[in-house]
């Protein structure tokens, strides 16, 4: 089953608060598209670029962890 959402982390509050409003909108939309469709994010500059450098790898790790957890749960379920 495909995920219907993504995680946002509380420790992103401060870095995100430093991103200019228009860049914030672009960043959030890019995150959603990346997580939902695998769309490569655009290159961000300035503060948004710095935030993007840690956000997108974290989204990828979270997605991988979720997929691996699902696979493990399915494997356990098959053993029953």
C-alpha positions as CSV (number, residue, x, y, z in Angstrom):
1,X,0.0,0.0,0.0
2,X,1.4,3.4,-1.0
3,X,1.8,5.9,1.8
4,X,-0.7,8.8,2.0
5,X,1.4,11.2,4.0
6,X,4.9,12.1,5.2
7,X,6.5,13.0,8.4
8,X,7.5,16.5,9.4
9,X,9.9,16.9,12.4
10,X,9.7,19.4,15.2
11,X,13.4,20.2,14.9
12,X,12.7,21.7,11.5
13,X,10.7,24.5,13.1
14,X,13.6,26.9,13.5
15,X,15.3,26.3,10.1
16,X,11.9,26.6,8.3
17,X,11.2,29.8,10.1
18,X,14.2,31.4,8.5
19,X,13.1,30.6,4.9
20,X,11.5,33.4,3.0
21,X,7.7,33.0,2.5
22,X,7.8,32.4,-1.2
23,X,10.7,30.0,-0.9
24,X,8.9,28.3,2.0
25,X,5.9,27.6,-0.2
26,X,8.1,26.2,-3.0
27,X,10.0,24.1,-0.5
28,X,6.9,22.5,1.0
29,X,5.4,21.8,-2.4
30,X,8.7,20.3,-3.6
31,X,8.8,18.1,-0.5
32,X,5.2,16.8,-1.1
33,X,5.9,16.1,-4.8
34,X,9.2,14.4,-3.9
35,X,7.6,12.2,-1.3
36,X,4.4,11.4,-3.3
37,X,5.7,11.1,-6.8
38,X,9.4,10.9,-6.6
39,X,9.8,14.3,-8.4
40,X,13.3,15.6,-8.2
41,X,13.4,18.8,-6.2
42,X,14.5,22.0,-7.8
43,X,17.7,23.7,-6.8
44,X,17.0,26.1,-4.0
45,X,19.3,29.0,-3.1
46,X,20.0,30.8,0.1
47,X,18.4,29.6,3.3
48,X,15.9,27.4,1.4
49,X,18.9,25.6,-0.2
50,X,20.5,25.0,3.2
51,X,17.2,23.6,4.6
52,X,16.7,21.5,1.5
53,X,20.1,19.9,2.0
54,X,19.0,18.1,5.1
55,X,15.2,17.8,4.5
56,X,15.2,15.8,1.3
57,X,17.7,13.1,2.6
58,X,15.6,12.8,5.8
59,X,12.5,12.4,3.8
60,X,14.2,9.6,1.8
61,X,15.3,7.9,5.0
62,X,11.9,8.1,6.5
63,X,10.3,6.7,3.3
64,X,12.8,3.8,3.2
65,X,12.3,3.0,6.9
66,X,8.6,3.0,6.4
67,X,8.8,0.7,3.4
68,X,11.2,-1.7,5.2
69,X,8.9,-1.7,8.3
70,X,5.9,-2.6,6.0
71,X,7.9,-5.4,4.4
72,X,8.9,-6.8,7.8
73,X,5.3,-6.7,9.0
74,X,4.2,-8.5,5.9
75,X,6.8,-11.2,6.4
76,X,5.8,-11.7,10.0
77,X,2.2,-11.9,9.0
78,X,2.9,-14.6,6.5
79,X,4.6,-16.7,9.2
80,X,1.4,-16.9,11.3
